[in-house]
Amino acid sequence: MKRTTVFAENTVLDALRAIARRRGITLAEVTREALTAHVSKHESGRKSLSIIGIGRSGRRDIAERAEELLSLFRPKHCRAFELLP
């Protein structure tokens, strides 16, 4: 671990000190945790929409067969779908 100097607004320092007091740890510990969390968030390499494409089926005819495929999952006892064109 290496010592460093950080410049911060008084309001941020006051908030960090309050967190440290409540948790019974030092200001340095709270600061290290905050820095670690910030770096981890930005190093993850994941984009906010990383789930796009996760459900690829490998089939290319899904869009053309959408109604047919959805009809397989419609409840037979549900009349609401009979009203659809």
BELTACOR-V894245 format. One record per backbone hydrogen bond with DSSP energy under -0.5 kcal/mol. CO is the residue of the C=O (numbers start at 1). NH is the residue of the N-H. E is the energy in kcal/mol with one decimal. If there is no record, write none. Layout:
co	nh	e
CO	NH	E
CO	NH	E
//
This chain:
co	nh	e
9	13	-2.3
10	14	-2.8
11	15	-2.0
12	16	-2.5
13	17	-2.6
14	18	-2.3
15	19	-2.3
16	20	-2.5
17	21	-2.6
18	22	-2.6
19	23	-2.2
20	24	-1.2
20	25	-2.1
26	30	-2.0
27	31	-2.5
28	32	-2.6
29	33	-2.5
30	34	-2.4
31	35	-2.6
32	36	-2.7
33	37	-2.6
34	38	-2.3
35	39	-2.6
36	40	-2.6
37	41	-2.1
38	42	-1.6
39	43	-1.7
40	44	-0.9
47	50	-1.3
49	52	-1.7
51	54	-2.0
53	56	-1.2
61	65	-1.8
63	66	-1.0
65	69	-2.9
66	70	-2.8
67	71	-2.1
68	72	-0.7
69	72	-0.7
70	73	-1.6
70	74	-0.6
71	74	-0.6
75	78	-1.0
77	79	-0.7
79	82	-1.3
79	83	-0.6
80	83	-1.0
81	84	-1.0
//
